[in-house]
Amino acid sequence: MKQLIISRKPKLKSPYLIVGWPGMGDVAATAANYLVSELKAKEFARIIPEDFYYSTGTVISSGILEVPILPQGKFYYWKNTAAKRAGNHDLVIFVSNAQPDLSKADSYSKIIIGLAKELGVEQVVSFASMPQATDHTQKSSVWLVATDQKIKESLKKFNFNILEEGQISGMNGLFLGLAKLSGLKGFCLLGDIPLYTIQIENPKASAVVLEALAGILNIQLNLQPLFEQAKSMENEINKLLEYLKLGSGGQPAPIGEEEIELIKKTLGQLTKLPVSIKEKIEKLFEESQVNISKANELKVELDKWNVYKEYEDRFLDLFRKNKDKGN
């Protein structure tokens, strides 16, 4: 089966490739989609999803059941009118509304990388979130990780926080690593988000990584709508916090661990886990049933997305069943 459909192949000047998938805070996908909309970038290619995604359920609307459309991965291009001047670049933007099965990430990424090389892409830029013990009212900071020291030094003047060690999970981190292995260079811009809000969209973090990108590429972006969305989100969280602080007695009280857990649960209900994360969790459950040592990795994943409580009974059952096997 043909895996890539190209409607037209644009001729571009020193292009950068921007990529984005859903993840924590939806930082990357929101940023990439906003960039497409703001620049009025034009679609020119798409990846056929059948080899990389599979349906995990059905969709019901007005009592009618339908099989959902598989996630879409599309390529867009934008020609920078100032690209003729030294140091300016056209853009290729790839954005998908879901992460693929990560067991197929290598072949999936090769399609994107192959097209990027055909178009003469000079650097790859990805976005991601940086969960931190911060408050939702604070300005989101930008973190940087580069594929080599030279790029890191070239971006030093922007005074980003440097991610010295750690990892970037999912496609937003993995793709940049695979691109590096293929000979492409680039960097990732991460916007920090409060730990208790990782399951809801964070337009503030998306706005600051785009602000950083605009500075690096010397392009103009109107980010006011994103910052306004961020303010609305902040107001809703403030209302929830105020309610929790007052409590049943109507008197202000400090927020303890129980309240923090309630905040996480309440905010988590405003959104759903990305499909790829649900699939990863289910796969880890299956692997843990065969090999109980995988339960540790499963627990880490559940904690990272603040959904342990939702899966607690199933998680504990793994150990009960494993004990029964031992008897």
TIBA-164819 format. One record per atom (N, C-alpha, C, O): residue in one letter; y, x, z. Coordinates in steps of 0.2 Angstrom, whole numbers, padded with zeros to 4 digits, always signed. Example, Ala and Ser with C-alpha at 12.3 -4.5 7.8 and 13.67 -1.06 7.14 Angstrom:
A-0028+0066+0039A-0022+0062+0039A-0016+0066+0039A-0017+0071+0042S-0011+0064+0035S-0005+0068+0036S+0000+0064+0039S+0006+0067+0040
***
This chain:
M-0006+0004+0000M+0000+0000+0000M+0006+0004+0000M+0007+0009+0004K+0011+0002-0004K+0017+0006-0004K+0021+0005+0003K+0022-0001+0005Q+0023+0010+0006Q+0026+0010+0012Q+0034+0010+0012Q+0037+0008+0018L+0037+0012+0007L+0044+0012+0007L+0047+0009+0000L+0044+0010-0005I+0051+0004+0001I+0054+0001-0005I+0062+0003-0005I+0066+0002-0001I+0064+0006-0011I+0070+0008-0012I+0074+0004-0018I+0071+0004-0023S+0079+0001-0016S+0082-0004-0021S+0087+0001-0025S+0088-0001-0031R+0090+0006-0022R+0094+0011-0026R+0095+0017-0022R+0095+0016-0016K+0095+0023-0025K+0096+0029-0021K+0103+0031-0022K+0105+0034-0027P+0107+0031-0017P+0114+0033-0017P+0115+0041-0018P+0110+0044-0015K+0120+0043-0021K+0122+0050-0021K+0127+0051-0015K+0132+0048-0015L+0125+0055-0011L+0129+0056-0005L+0132+0063-0004L+0128+0068-0006K+0137+0064+0000K+0140+0070+0001K+0139+0073+0008K+0141+0069+0013S+0135+0078+0009S+0133+0081+0015S+0131+0076+0021S+0134+0076+0026P+0127+0071+0019P+0126+0066+0024P+0122+0068+0030P+0118+0072+0031Y+0124+0064+0036Y+0120+0064+0042Y+0116+0058+0042Y+0118+0052+0040L+0110+0058+0045L+0106+0053+0047L+0107+0050+0054L+0106+0054+0058I+0108+0044+0055I+0109+0041+0061I+0103+0036+0062I+0102+0032+0057V+0099+0036+0067V+0094+0032+0069V+0094+0028+0075V+0097+0031+0080G+0091+0022+0075G+0092+0018+0082G+0086+0013+0082G+0085+0009+0077W+0083+0013+0088W+0077+0008+0089W+0079+0005+0096W+0083+0008+0100P+0077-0001+0098P+0077-0004+0104P+0074+0000+0110P+0069+0004+0108G+0077+0000+0115G+0075+0004+0121G+0078+0002+0127G+0081-0004+0128M+0078+0006+0133M+0082+0004+0139M+0089+0003+0138M+0093+0007+0135G+0091-0003+0140G+0098-0005+0139G+0100-0006+0132G+0106-0008+0130D+0095-0006+0127D+0096-0007+0120D+0102-0003+0118D+0105-0005+0113V+0103+0003+0121V+0109+0007+0119V+0109+0009+0112V+0114+0008+0108A+0103+0012+0109A+0103+0015+0103A+0103+0009+0097A+0107+0010+0092A+0099+0004+0098A+0099-0001+0092A+0106-0004+0092A+0108-0006+0086T+0109-0006+0098T+0115-0009+0098T+0120-0005+0094T+0124-0007+0090A+0120+0002+0096A+0125+0007+0093A+0124+0007+0085A+0129+0007+0082A+0118+0008+0083A+0116+0009+0076A+0118+0002+0072A+0121+0003+0067N+0117-0004+0075N+0118-0010+0072N+0126-0011+0071N+0128-0013+0066Y+0129-0009+0076Y+0137-0010+0077Y+0140-0005+0071Y+0144-0007+0068L+0137+0001+0071L+0139+0006+0066L+0139+0003+0059L+0143+0004+0055V+0133+0000+0057V+0132-0003+0051V+0137-0009+0049V+0140-0009+0044S+0138-0013+0054S+0143-0018+0054S+0150-0016+0053S+0154-0018+0049E+0152-0011+0057E+0159-0009+0057E+0161-0005+0051E+0166-0006+0048L+0156-0001+0048L+0157+0003+0042L+0156-0001+0036L+0157+0001+0030K+0153-0007+0037K+0151-0011+0031K+0146-0007+0027K+0147-0007+0021A+0141-0004+0030A+0137+0000+0026A+0132-0004+0022A+0131-0010+0024K+0130-0001+0017K+0126-0005+0012K+0118-0004+0012K+0116+0002+0012E+0114-0009+0013E+0107-0008+0013E+0104-0005+0006E+0107-0008+0001F+0100+0000+0006F+0097+0002+0000F+0089+0003+0000F+0086+0005-0005A+0086+0003+0006A+0079+0004+0007A+0076+0001+0013A+0080+0000+0018R+0070+0000+0013R+0067-0003+0019R+0059+0000+0019R+0056+0001+0014I+0057+0000+0025I+0050+0002+0027I+0045-0004+0027I+0047-0009+0030I+0040-0004+0023I+0035-0010+0024I+0032-0010+0030I+0029-0005+0032P+0032-0015+0034P+0030-0014+0041P+0023-0015+0043P+0020-0013+0048E+0019-0018+0038E+0012-0019+0039E+0008-0014+0042E+0003-0015+0046D+0009-0007+0040D+0005-0002+0042D+0007+0001+0049D+0003+0005+0052F+0012-0002+0052F+0015+0001+0058F+0016-0004+0064F+0017-0002+0069Y+0015-0010+0062Y+0016-0016+0067Y+0011-0021+0066Y+0007-0021+0061Y+0009-0024+0072Y+0005-0030+0071Y+0007-0036+0076Y+0010-0034+0081S+0005-0042+0074S+0008-0047+0078S+0004-0048+0084S-0002-0047+0084T+0007-0049+0090T+0004-0050+0096T+0005-0057+0099T+0003-0058+0105G+0007-0062+0095G+0008-0068+0097G+0011-0073+0092G+0012-0071+0086T+0013-0079+0094T+0016-0083+0089T+0022-0086+0092T+0024-0085+0098V+0026-0089+0088V+0033-0091+0089V+0033-0099+0089V+0031-0102+0084I+0036-0102+0094I+0036-0110+0094I+0043-0112+0094I+0047-0110+0098S+0045-0116+0089S+0052-0119+0088S+0051-0126+0087S+0048-0128+0082S+0054-0130+0091S+0054-0137+0091S+0047-0140+0090S+0046-0145+0086G+0043-0137+0094G+0036-0140+0094G+0032-0137+0088G+0026-0139+0087I+0034-0133+0084I+0031-0131+0078I+0029-0123+0079I+0033-0119+0080L+0023-0122+0078L+0020-0115+0079L+0021-0111+0072L+0019-0113+0067E+0023-0105+0072E+0024-0100+0067E+0022-0093+0068E+0022-0091+0074V+0019-0090+0064V+0017-0083+0065V+0024-0079+0064V+0027-0080+0059P+0026-0075+0068P+0032-0071+0068P+0032-0066+0062P+0027-0063+0060I+0038-0065+0060I+0039-0060+0055I+0039-0053+0058I+0042-0052+0063L+0036-0048+0055L+0035-0042+0058L+0042-0038+0058L+0046-0039+0054P+0043-0034+0063P+0049-0030+0064P+0051-0026+0057P+0047-0024+0053Q+0057-0026+0056Q+0060-0023+0050Q+0064-0017+0051Q+0067-0016+0056G+0062-0012+0047G+0066-0005+0048G+0070-0004+0041G+0067-0004+0036K+0076-0004+0041K+0080-0004+0035K+0085+0002+0035K+0087+0005+0040F+0086+0005+0029F+0091+0010+0028F+0097+0008+0025F+0097+0003+0021Y+0103+0011+0027Y+0110+0009+0025Y+0113+0015+0023Y+0112+0021+0026Y+0118+0015+0019Y+0122+0021+0017Y+0130+0019+0018Y+0132+0013+0017W+0134+0024+0019W+0141+0023+0020W+0144+0029+0017W+0143+0035+0019K+0148+0028+0012K+0152+0034+0009K+0159+0035+0012K+0163+0031+0012N+0160+0041+0015N+0166+0043+0019N+0171+0044+0013N+0170+0049+0010T+0176+0041+0013T+0182+0042+0008T+0185+0049+0009T+0188+0051+0005A+0184+0051+0015A+0187+0058+0016A+0182+0063+0016A+0183+0069+0018A+0176+0062+0013A+0170+0066+0013A+0171+0073+0009A+0168+0078+0010K+0176+0072+0004K+0178+0078+0000K+0181+0083+0004K+0180+0089+0002R+0184+0082+0010R+0187+0087+0014R+0182+0090+0018R+0177+0087+0020A+0183+0097+0019A+0178+0101+0022A+0176+0098+0029A+0181+0096+0033G+0170+0098+0031G+0168+0095+0038G+0167+0088+0038G+0165+0086+0044N+0168+0084+0033N+0167+0077+0033N+0160+0075+0030N+0158+0079+0025H+0157+0070+0032H+0151+0068+0029H+0150+0061+0028H+0153+0056+0031D+0146+0059+0023D+0143+0052+0022D+0138+0051+0027D+0135+0056+0030L+0136+0045+0028L+0131+0043+0033L+0125+0039+0030L+0126+0035+0025V+0119+0040+0032V+0113+0036+0031V+0111+0034+0038V+0111+0037+0043I+0110+0027+0038I+0109+0024+0045I+0102+0020+0044I+0101+0016+0040F+0098+0022+0049F+0091+0019+0049F+0091+0015+0056F+0092+0018+0061V+0090+0008+0055V+0089+0005+0061V+0083+0000+0061V+0082-0003+0056S+0080-0001+0066S+0074-0006+0067S+0075-0010+0073S+0078-0008+0078N+0072-0016+0072N+0073-0021+0078N+0067-0021+0083N+0066-0025+0087A+0062-0015+0082A+0057-0014+0086A+0054-0007+0085A+0055-0005+0080Q+0051-0004+0090Q+0048+0002+0090Q+0041+0001+0087Q+0038-0004+0089P+0039+0005+0083P+0032+0005+0080P+0027+0007+0085P+0028+0009+0090D+0020+0005+0083D+0015+0008+0087D+0016+0015+0088D+0015+0019+0082L+0017+0018+0094L+0018+0025+0094L+0012+0030+0092L+0013+0036+0091S+0006+0027+0092S+0001+0031+0089S+0001+0032+0081S-0002+0036+0079K+0006+0028+0078K+0007+0029+0071K+0014+0032+0070K+0017+0032+0064A+0017+0034+0075A+0024+0037+0075A+0025+0043+0070A+0030+0043+0067D+0020+0047+0070D+0021+0053+0065D+0021+0051+0058D+0026+0053+0054S+0016+0046+0056S+0017+0044+0049S+0023+0040+0047S+0026+0040+0042Y+0025+0036+0052Y+0031+0032+0051Y+0037+0036+0051Y+0041+0035+0046S+0037+0041+0055S+0043+0046+0055S+0043+0050+0048S+0049+0051+0046K+0038+0052+0046K+0038+0056+0039K+0041+0052+0034K+0044+0055+0029I+0040+0045+0034I+0043+0041+0028I+0051+0042+0029I+0054+0043+0024I+0054+0041+0035I+0061+0042+0036I+0063+0049+0034I+0068+0050+0031I+0059+0054+0037I+0061+0061+0036I+0061+0063+0028I+0065+0066+0026G+0056+0060+0025G+0055+0062+0018G+0061+0059+0014G+0064+0063+0010L+0063+0053+0015L+0069+0050+0012L+0075+0054+0013L+0080+0055+0009A+0076+0056+0020A+0082+0060+0022A+0082+0066+0018A+0088+0068+0016K+0077+0070+0017K+0077+0076+0014K+0079+0075+0006K+0083+0079+0003E+0076+0070+0003E+0078+0068-0004E+0085+0067-0004E+0088+0068-0010L+0089+0064+0001L+0096+0062+0000L+0100+0068+0003L+0106+0068+0003G+0097+0074+0005G+0101+0080+0006G+0104+0079+0013G+0109+0082+0015V+0101+0076+0018V+0103+0075+0025V+0104+0082+0028V+0099+0086+0028E+0109+0083+0031E+0111+0090+0034E+0109+0089+0042E+0106+0094+0044Q+0110+0084+0045Q+0108+0083+0052Q+0106+0076+0054Q+0108+0072+0051V+0102+0076+0059V+0100+0069+0062V+0103+0068+0068V+0103+0072+0073V+0105+0062+0069V+0108+0060+0076V+0105+0054+0078V+0104+0049+0075S+0102+0054+0085S+0099+0048+0088S+0103+0047+0094S+0107+0051+0096F+0102+0040+0096F+0105+0038+0102F+0100+0036+0108F+0094+0035+0106A+0102+0036+0114A+0097+0034+0119A+0101+0033+0125A+0107+0034+0126S+0097+0030+0130S+0101+0028+0137S+0099+0034+0142S+0094+0037+0141M+0103+0034+0147M+0102+0039+0152M+0102+0036+0159M+0107+0035+0162P+0096+0033+0161P+0097+0029+0168P+0099+0034+0174P+0096+0039+0175Q+0104+0031+0177Q+0107+0035+0183Q+0108+0031+0189Q+0108+0025+0188A+0109+0034+0195A+0110+0031+0201A+0118+0029+0201A+0121+0032+0205T+0120+0026+0196T+0128+0024+0196T+0129+0017+0197T+0124+0013+0197D+0135+0015+0197D+0137+0008+0198D+0139+0005+0191D+0142+0009+0187H+0138-0001+0190H+0140-0004+0183H+0147-0004+0182H+0149-0005+0176T+0151-0003+0187T+0159-0003+0185T+0161+0003+0183T+0167+0004+0181Q+0157+0009+0184Q+0159+0015+0182Q+0159+0016+0175Q+0155+0013+0171K+0163+0021+0172K+0163+0022+0165K+0157+0026+0164K+0155+0030+0167S+0154+0024+0158S+0148+0027+0156S+0149+0034+0153S+0153+0035+0149S+0145+0039+0156S+0146+0046+0153S+0142+0047+0147S+0137+0044+0146V+0143+0052+0143V+0139+0054+0137V+0135+0061+0139V+0138+0065+0141W+0129+0061+0137W+0125+0066+0138W+0123+0069+0131W+0122+0065+0127L+0121+0075+0131L+0119+0078+0124L+0113+0082+0125L+0112+0086+0130V+0109+0082+0120V+0103+0087+0119V+0103+0088+0112V+0104+0084+0108A+0102+0095+0110A+0102+0097+0103A+0096+0100+0101A+0092+0102+0106T+0094+0101+0095T+0088+0104+0092T+0088+0111+0093T+0083+0115+0092D+0094+0114+0093D+0095+0122+0094D+0101+0124+0097D+0106+0120+0098Q+0102+0130+0099Q+0107+0132+0103Q+0114+0132+0099Q+0119+0131+0102K+0113+0133+0092K+0119+0134+0088K+0123+0127+0088K+0129+0127+0089I+0119+0122+0087I+0122+0115+0087I+0125+0113+0094I+0130+0110+0095K+0121+0115+0099K+0123+0114+0106K+0130+0117+0107K+0135+0114+0110E+0131+0123+0105E+0137+0127+0106E+0143+0124+0102E+0148+0124+0104S+0141+0122+0096S+0146+0119+0091S+0149+0112+0094S+0155+0110+0093L+0145+0109+0099L+0148+0103+0102L+0150+0104+0109L+0152+0099+0112K+0150+0110+0111K+0153+0111+0118K+0160+0109+0119K+0161+0107+0125K+0164+0109+0114K+0171+0108+0115K+0172+0100+0116K+0178+0098+0119F+0167+0096+0116F+0168+0089+0117F+0166+0087+0125F+0167+0082+0127N+0164+0093+0128N+0163+0092+0136N+0158+0087+0138N+0159+0083+0143F+0153+0086+0134F+0148+0081+0135F+0144+0084+0141F+0143+0090+0142N+0140+0080+0145N+0135+0082+0150N+0129+0085+0146N+0127+0082+0141I+0127+0090+0148I+0121+0093+0144I+0114+0091+0148I+0114+0092+0154L+0110+0088+0145L+0103+0086+0148L+0099+0093+0147L+0096+0095+0142E+0099+0096+0153E+0095+0103+0153E+0088+0102+0153E+0084+0107+0150E+0085+0097+0156E+0078+0096+0156E+0076+0089+0157E+0080+0085+0159G+0070+0087+0155G+0068+0080+0156G+0064+0078+0149G+0062+0082+0146Q+0065+0072+0148Q+0062+0069+0142Q+0066+0063+0139Q+0069+0059+0143I+0065+0061+0133I+0068+0055+0130I+0062+0051+0128I+0059+0053+0122S+0061+0046+0131S+0055+0042+0129S+0056+0038+0123S+0061+0036+0121G+0050+0036+0120G+0051+0031+0114G+0053+0035+0108G+0054+0041+0107M+0054+0031+0102M+0056+0033+0096M+0063+0037+0096M+0064+0041+0092N+0067+0034+0100N+0074+0037+0100N+0074+0045+0102N+0079+0048+0100G+0069+0047+0106G+0068+0054+0107G+0063+0057+0103G+0064+0063+0101L+0057+0054+0102L+0052+0057+0098L+0054+0058+0091L+0052+0064+0089F+0058+0054+0088F+0059+0055+0081F+0063+0062+0080F+0062+0065+0075L+0068+0063+0084L+0072+0069+0084L+0067+0075+0084L+0068+0080+0081G+0062+0075+0089G+0058+0080+0089G+0053+0081+0083G+0052+0087+0081L+0051+0076+0080L+0047+0076+0074L+0052+0079+0068L+0049+0082+0064A+0058+0077+0068A+0063+0079+0063A+0063+0086+0064A+0064+0090+0058K+0064+0089+0070K+0065+0096+0071K+0059+0100+0068K+0059+0105+0065L+0053+0097+0069L+0046+0100+0067L+0046+0101+0059L+0043+0105+0057S+0050+0096+0056S+0050+0096+0049S+0055+0100+0046S+0056+0101+0040G+0059+0103+0050G+0064+0108+0048G+0071+0105+0048G+0076+0108+0046L+0072+0099+0050L+0079+0096+0051L+0082+0097+0058L+0078+0098+0063K+0088+0098+0058K+0092+0099+0064K+0096+0093+0066K+0097+0088+0062G+0098+0093+0073G+0102+0087+0075G+0103+0087+0082G+0102+0092+0086F+0105+0081+0085F+0106+0080+0092F+0106+0073+0094F+0106+0069+0089C+0105+0072+0100C+0105+0065+0103C+0110+0064+0108C+0112+0069+0112L+0114+0059+0107L+0119+0057+0112L+0116+0051+0116L+0114+0046+0114L+0117+0052+0123L+0114+0047+0128L+0120+0045+0132L+0124+0048+0134G+0120+0038+0133G+0125+0035+0137G+0121+0033+0144G+0116+0030+0144D+0124+0035+0149D+0121+0033+0156D+0122+0026+0157D+0127+0023+0156I+0117+0023+0161I+0117+0016+0163I+0114+0016+0170I+0110+0020+0172P+0116+0011+0174P+0114+0010+0181P+0106+0009+0181P+0104+0005+0176L+0103+0011+0185L+0095+0010+0186L+0093+0003+0186L+0088+0001+0184Y+0098-0001+0189Y+0096-0008+0191Y+0098-0012+0185Y+0097-0018+0185T+0100-0009+0179T+0102-0014+0173T+0098-0011+0167T+0100-0013+0161I+0092-0008+0168I+0089-0005+0162I+0086-0010+0157I+0085-0009+0151Q+0085-0016+0160Q+0082-0021+0156Q+0087-0026+0152Q+0085-0030+0149I+0093-0025+0153I+0098-0029+0150I+0102-0025+0145I+0103-0019+0146E+0105-0028+0140E+0109-0024+0135E+0115-0021+0138E+0118-0024+0142N+0117-0015+0137N+0122-0011+0140N+0127-0009+0134N+0127-0004+0132P+0132-0014+0132P+0137-0012+0127P+0141-0007+0129P+0144-0003+0124K+0142-0006+0135K+0147+0000+0137K+0144+0007+0135K+0148+0011+0133A+0138+0007+0136A+0134+0014+0135A+0134+0015+0127A+0135+0020+0125S+0133+0009+0123S+0133+0009+0116S+0140+0011+0114S+0140+0015+0109A+0145+0009+0117A+0152+0010+0115A+0153+0018+0116A+0157+0021+0111V+0151+0020+0121V+0153+0027+0123V+0150+0032+0118V+0152+0038+0116V+0143+0031+0116V+0140+0035+0112V+0143+0035+0105V+0143+0040+0101L+0145+0029+0103L+0148+0028+0096L+0155+0032+0096L+0157+0035+0091E+0159+0031+0102E+0165+0035+0103E+0164+0042+0102E+0168+0046+0099A+0159+0045+0105A+0157+0052+0105A+0156+0054+0097A+0158+0059+0095L+0152+0050+0094L+0150+0051+0087L+0156+0051+0083L+0157+0055+0078A+0161+0046+0084A+0167+0046+0080A+0171+0052+0081A+0174+0055+0076G+0171+0055+0087G+0175+0061+0088G+0171+0067+0084G+0175+0071+0081I+0165+0067+0084I+0161+0073+0081I+0162+0073+0074I+0163+0078+0070L+0161+0067+0071L+0162+0066+0063L+0169+0065+0061L+0170+0064+0055N+0174+0064+0065N+0180+0063+0063N+0181+0056+0059N+0184+0057+0054I+0178+0051+0062I+0179+0044+0058I+0182+0039+0063I+0182+0040+0069Q+0185+0034+0060Q+0188+0029+0064Q+0183+0023+0065Q+0181+0020+0060L+0183+0021+0071L+0179+0015+0073L+0182+0011+0078L+0185+0013+0083N+0182+0004+0077N+0185+0000+0081N+0180-0003+0086N+0176-0007+0084L+0180+0000+0092L+0175-0001+0097L+0177-0006+0102L+0174-0008+0107Q+0183-0009+0101Q+0186-0014+0106Q+0181-0020+0107Q+0180-0022+0113P+0178-0023+0102P+0173-0028+0103P+0167-0027+0108P+0165-0031+0112L+0165-0020+0107L+0159-0018+0112L+0162-0017+0119L+0158-0019+0124F+0168-0015+0120F+0171-0014+0127F+0172-0021+0130F+0171-0022+0136E+0174-0026+0126E+0175-0032+0128E+0168-0036+0130E+0168-0039+0136Q+0163-0034+0127Q+0156-0037+0129Q+0154-0034+0135Q+0151-0037+0140A+0156-0027+0136A+0154-0024+0142A+0158-0027+0148A+0155-0027+0153K+0164-0028+0147K+0168-0031+0152K+0165-0038+0154K+0165-0040+0160S+0163-0042+0150S+0160-0049+0151S+0153-0048+0155S+0152-0051+0160M+0149-0043+0153M+0143-0041+0157M+0145-0039+0164M+0141-0041+0168E+0150-0035+0164E+0152-0032+0171E+0154-0038+0176E+0152-0038+0181N+0158-0043+0173N+0160-0049+0177N+0154-0053+0179N+0154-0055+0185E+0149-0054+0175E+0143-0058+0177E+0139-0054+0182E+0137-0057+0187I+0138-0048+0182I+0135-0044+0187I+0139-0044+0194I+0136-0045+0199N+0146-0044+0193N+0150-0045+0199N+0149-0051+0203N+0149-0051+0209K+0148-0057+0199K+0147-0063+0202K+0141-0063+0205K+0140-0066+0211L+0135-0060+0202L+0129-0060+0206L+0129-0056+0212L+0126-0058+0217L+0133-0050+0212L+0133-0046+0218L+0137-0050+0223L+0135-0049+0229E+0142-0053+0221E+0146-0057+0226E+0142-0062+0230E+0143-0063+0236Y+0138-0065+0226Y+0134-0071+0229Y+0129-0068+0234Y+0128-0070+0239L+0126-0062+0232L+0121-0059+0236L+0124-0056+0243L+0121-0056+0248K+0130-0053+0242K+0134-0050+0248K+0136-0056+0253K+0135-0055+0259L+0138-0062+0250L+0139-0067+0255L+0133-0070+0259L+0134-0072+0265G+0128-0071+0255G+0122-0073+0258G+0123-0080+0261G+0127-0084+0259S+0118-0083+0264S+0118-0090+0266S+0123-0091+0271S+0125-0097+0272G+0125-0086+0275G+0130-0088+0281G+0137-0087+0278G+0142-0089+0282G+0138-0085+0272G+0145-0085+0269G+0149-0079+0271G+0155-0079+0270Q+0146-0075+0275Q+0150-0069+0277Q+0148-0063+0273Q+0142-0062+0272P+0153-0058+0271P+0151-0052+0268P+0146-0048+0272P+0146-0048+0278A+0141-0045+0268A+0136-0041+0271A+0134-0036+0266A+0135-0037+0260P+0132-0030+0269P+0130-0024+0264P+0124-0026+0260P+0120-0030+0262I+0123-0023+0254I+0117-0024+0250I+0112-0020+0252I+0112-0014+0252G+0106-0023+0254G+0100-0019+0256G+0095-0018+0250G+0096-0020+0245E+0089-0016+0252E+0084-0015+0247E+0082-0021+0244E+0080-0022+0238E+0081-0026+0248E+0079-0033+0246E+0084-0036+0241E+0082-0039+0236E+0090-0035+0242E+0095-0037+0237E+0095-0034+0231E+0096-0037+0226I+0094-0027+0231I+0094-0023+0225I+0088-0025+0221I+0088-0026+0215E+0082-0027+0224E+0076-0029+0221E+0078-0036+0217E+0075-0037+0212L+0081-0040+0221L+0083-0046+0218L+0088-0046+0212L+0087-0049+0207I+0092-0041+0213I+0097-0040+0207I+0093-0037+0201I+0094-0040+0195K+0088-0033+0202K+0084-0030+0196K+0080-0036+0193K+0080-0037+0187K+0077-0040+0198K+0073-0046+0195K+0078-0051+0191K+0076-0053+0186T+0084-0053+0194T+0088-0058+0191T+0091-0055+0184T+0091-0059+0179L+0093-0049+0184L+0095-0046+0178L+0090-0045+0173L+0091-0046+0167G+0084-0044+0175G+0078-0043+0171G+0077-0049+0167G+0074-0049+0162Q+0078-0055+0170Q+0077-0061+0167Q+0082-0063+0162Q+0080-0068+0158L+0087-0059+0161L+0092-0060+0156L+0089-0058+0149L+0092-0059+0144T+0084-0054+0149T+0082-0051+0143T+0074-0050+0143T+0071-0052+0148K+0071-0048+0138K+0064-0047+0138K+0062-0040+0136K+0067-0036+0134L+0057-0037+0139L+0055-0031+0137L+0054-0030+0130L+0052-0034+0126P+0056-0024+0127P+0055-0023+0120P+0047-0024+0118P+0043-0022+0122V+0046-0026+0112V+0039-0027+0110V+0034-0021+0111V+0029-0021+0113S+0037-0015+0109S+0034-0009+0109S+0032-0007+0116S+0026-0004+0118I+0036-0009+0121I+0035-0007+0128I+0029-0012+0131I+0025-0009+0135K+0030-0018+0129K+0024-0023+0131K+0017-0020+0129K+0012-0020+0132E+0017-0018+0123E+0011-0016+0119E+0009-0009+0123E+0003-0009+0124K+0013-0005+0125K+0012+0001+0128K+0008+0000+0135K+0003+0003+0137I+0012-0005+0139I+0009-0007+0145I+0002-0010+0145I-0002-0008+0149E+0001-0014+0140E-0006-0017+0139E-0011-0012+0137E-0016-0012+0139K-0009-0007+0133K-0013-0002+0131K-0015+0002+0137K-0021+0004+0138L-0010+0003+0141L-0012+0007+0148L-0016+0004+0152L-0020+0007+0156F-0016-0003+0153F-0020-0007+0157F-0027-0006+0154F-0032-0006+0158E-0028-0007+0147E-0035-0006+0144E-0038+0001+0146E-0044+0001+0148E-0034+0006+0145E-0036+0013+0146E-0038+0014+0154E-0042+0017+0156S-0034+0011+0158S-0035+0011+0165S-0041+0008+0168S-0045+0010+0173Q-0043+0003+0164Q-0050+0000+0166Q-0056+0004+0164Q-0061+0004+0168V-0055+0008+0159V-0060+0013+0158V-0060+0020+0162V-0064+0022+0164N-0053+0022+0163N-0052+0028+0166N-0046+0027+0171N-0040+0026+0169I-0048+0026+0178I-0043+0024+0183I-0038+0029+0184I-0032+0027+0186S-0039+0035+0182S-0034+0040+0182S-0027+0039+0178S-0022+0041+0179K-0028+0034+0173K-0023+0032+0169K-0018+0027+0172K-0013+0026+0170A-0020+0025+0178A-0016+0020+0182A-0010+0023+0184A-0005+0020+0185N-0010+0030+0186N-0004+0033+0188N+0002+0033+0182N+0007+0031+0184E+0000+0034+0176E+0004+0034+0171E+0007+0026+0170E+0012+0025+0168L+0002+0022+0171L+0004+0015+0170L+0009+0013+0176L+0014+0009+0174K+0008+0015+0182K+0013+0014+0187K+0020+0016+0186K+0025+0013+0187V+0020+0022+0183V+0026+0025+0181V+0030+0021+0176V+0036+0020+0176E+0026+0019+0171E+0029+0014+0166E+0032+0008+0169E+0037+0006+0167L+0028+0005+0173L+0030-0002+0176L+0036-0001+0180L+0041-0005+0180D+0037+0005+0184D+0042+0006+0188D+0049+0008+0184D+0054+0006+0186K+0047+0011+0179K+0053+0013+0174K+0057+0007+0172K+0063+0007+0171W+0053+0002+0170W+0056-0004+0167W+0057-0010+0173W+0058-0015+0171N+0056-0008+0179N+0057-0013+0185N+0053-0019+0184N+0055-0025+0185V+0046-0019+0182V+0042-0025+0181V+0036-0024+0185V+0031-0028+0183Y+0036-0019+0189Y+0029-0019+0193Y+0027-0025+0197Y+0022-0027+0197K+0032-0029+0200K+0031-0035+0203K+0028-0040+0199K+0023-0044+0201E+0030-0040+0192E+0027-0045+0188E+0019-0043+0186E+0015-0048+0185Y+0018-0037+0187Y+0011-0035+0185Y+0007-0033+0191Y+0001-0030+0190E+0010-0034+0197E+0007-0031+0203E-0001-0033+0204E-0005-0029+0205D-0002-0040+0203D-0009-0042+0204D-0014-0039+0199D-0019-0037+0201R-0012-0038+0193R-0016-0035+0188R-0017-0028+0190R-0023-0025+0189F-0012-0025+0192F-0012-0017+0194F-0017-0016+0199F-0021-0012+0199L-0016-0020+0205L-0021-0019+0210L-0028-0021+0209L-0033-0018+0212D-0029-0026+0204D-0036-0028+0202D-0039-0022+0199D-0046-0021+0199L-0036-0017+0196L-0039-0011+0193L-0043-0007+0198L-0048-0005+0197F-0040-0007+0204F-0043-0003+0209F-0048-0007+0213F-0053-0004+0215R-0048-0013+0213R-0053-0018+0216R-0059-0017+0212R-0065-0016+0214K-0058-0018+0205K-0064-0018+0200K-0067-0011+0200K-0073-0010+0200N-0063-0006+0201N-0065+0001+0201N-0070+0003+0207N-0075+0006+0207K-0067+0000+0213K-0071+0000+0219K-0078-0003+0218K-0083-0001+0221D-0078-0009+0215D-0084-0013+0214D-0089-0009+0210D-0095-0009+0211K-0086-0006+0205K-0091-0002+0201K-0094+0004+0205K-0100+0006+0204G-0090+0007+0209G-0093+0012+0214G-0098+0010+0218G-0103+0014+0220N-0098+0004+0220N-0103+0001+0225N-0109-0001+0221N-0114-0003+0224
***
